[in-house]
Amino acid sequence: MKQRNFMDWPEQSVVVIRTTLVYMAKKINSIWYRYKMDIWRDIYNIVLNDQKPKDNIPLTSTITAYLLRKAMGKNPGYKKEAGILDKFLSPIFNDEQIQAAYKGFHIFSPDVSDELLNRYEAIKKELDDTKPDLLIVGACGLSPLGLAYAMENPDKQVVDTDLSEIVVTRQIPTFPKPSNHQISRLDLLDEEAIKEFGQRIREAASATGLESLAIVIEGLTFYLDDEQRERLNKNLQTLVKKIKPENPEATFIFDYFTWWQPSRDRDIKSNSDHSLWKIFQNLTKNITSGQKCFMKDIEEVKEYLATQNFINIRHSRYSAKGNAHNVYVCEYRSKKNERCIQQPEILTS
Ligand SMILES: C[S@@+](CC[C@H](N)C(=O)[O-])C[C@H]1O[C@@H](n2cnc3c(N)ncnc32)[C@H](O)[C@@H]1O
């Protein structure tokens, strides 16, 4: 048997202390994690208890999700997202009308699917570069973006938001949601709703010590007229001030539709002899009747965003050349937050 040496004791004590510290750190971490998750779970509970499921969800979200799912099916890098979309779309995946609509897009407007995938990819890569602690996705529709970000970044928080019917549609009971992902109803054009949502997020964010904030709005600006877009931008800036009153700054990722991009020229391949042409025409009429914002080109979008108090505006380098659905990244910093530049004192003798 090994004789205990006087010199062994300090070494053993170090091991015991280290093991205890590691154990305590893990324990504190798990208590902190549970506390964090409980706080964020409230975001979900408070919002949904007054909702009733609706039968229909906006056509634009369904078609966008369907076209995106088809493009992702060809790309093995998007297995996770394809799985999420399969869950959301399962009730309507074999719907004859939706299938006919998809076939119509495939035949008469074949680039749209890949354009939507590129738009998604550009936003996802921008988020991977920015890695915000808190991501808010506005008008999320059936997009898998927020869930995918939450799954890939378990130490970050994500709140997906949309109008009521979408929020309810996304509550699939069997769907395993990551605990750092919440969903909330939010009308982005309603200032009061924005303030109330901002207050709730602020409480959770400050209690859980989240610093950087990013807000993504994908597939919405296209459907808003000038006045509505102005309201959207103002509301989003109010949201930042509500969530982070001490440090009101955030990164924004928007997509805008620019009509002169080359892809528009080859967009619709009309063929009135085709049996699906009428169905496709009706569908696109439904979708395009809601479209109100047609920017000319990338420069025009950047100039527009500059008039809306955004700064450091850039067109995403991940947006494919010629994609009409292109992505922009910009920042917002409240004027209050701008550092006061001190004038040097003039010394008089
Ligand atoms: C074309 S879909 C895009 C969905 C999703 N972002 C995507 O890219 O797949 C437009 C979405 O905007 C939502 N939406 C429309 N008006 C809104 C508003 N005032 N506030 C919040 N969401 C809105 C719709 O419910 C719909 O889900």
The ligand as a Gaussian input file, in Angstrom:
#p B3LYP/6-31G(d) Opt

LIG

0 1
 C      -44.656000      36.428000     -48.174000
 S      -44.918000      35.974000     -46.531000
 C      -43.224000      35.808000     -46.025000
 C      -43.086000      34.882000     -44.882000
 C      -41.656000      34.591000     -44.436000
 N      -40.975000      35.742000     -43.919000
 C      -40.857000      33.970000     -45.546000
 O      -39.985000      34.651000     -46.096000
 O      -41.108000      32.814000     -45.868000
 C      -45.428000      37.502000     -45.761000
 C      -45.743000      37.354000     -44.270000
 O      -45.978000      38.659000     -43.723000
 C      -46.954000      38.540000     -42.712000
 N      -47.517000      39.863000     -42.447000
 C      -48.279000      40.609000     -43.261000
 N      -48.605000      41.790000     -42.663000
 C      -48.017000      41.771000     -41.449000
 C      -47.986000      42.678000     -40.354000
 N      -48.637000      43.852000     -40.400000
 N      -47.289000      42.347000     -39.250000
 C      -46.647000      41.171000     -39.181000
 N      -46.639000      40.251000     -40.185000
 C      -47.322000      40.549000     -41.301000
 C      -47.939000      37.553000     -43.282000
 O      -48.754000      36.971000     -42.288000
 C      -46.995000      36.563000     -43.970000
 O      -46.665000      35.500000     -43.107000

